[in-house]
Amino acid sequence: MYLLSDTLGKSPEIKILDHFLLHEDFAYTKSEIAECAGISRATVYEKLPSLLEKGILVETKKIGKITLYKLNLNNLTVKKLRSLNYQIAKAITRERK
């Protein structure tokens, strides 16, 4: 379940963030991000620079020409998003009871 997308809308940035928040311990290629977030690779190429510039995502490793990206857990915005994601999950759980 993608909590941010269901709550804040289905923009490409939110879909990318949702995926990384759900799988915050893993690193992904641009193609994997596109597939997992349900958006085109072209959209990932368009949106990724902004997320990197803001420090929300970071490059973790290069394997040949392939770069892996991961959620920057030290970023203040990411910390707030993780907290928001948790609060949304709690609220949904309460509503279902």
C-alpha positions, 0 to 999 in steps of 0.5 A: 500500500502506497500511503503518500500517493493514496493521501496526497495524489499520484504525482510522479514525485510522490510515487517515487517517494512512496516507493522509497519510503516503503523500501528504504533499505534498498537501492534501485536503478532508474529502470527499477524506480520507473517499474516500481513506481509505475511511471515511465523511465523518461519521467524518472530521468526528468524528476530524479535530478530534483530529488538528488539536488534536494538531498532526498535521494542519493547515489549509492553505487555505480556498476559500470554505467549503471547508478543505484539510488537510495533514500537519504535517511539523514535528510530532514525532509526525508525524516519528516516524510517518514514520520508523516508516512507513519502517521498516515498508516496509524490513522488508516489502522484506527479507521479500519477498527 
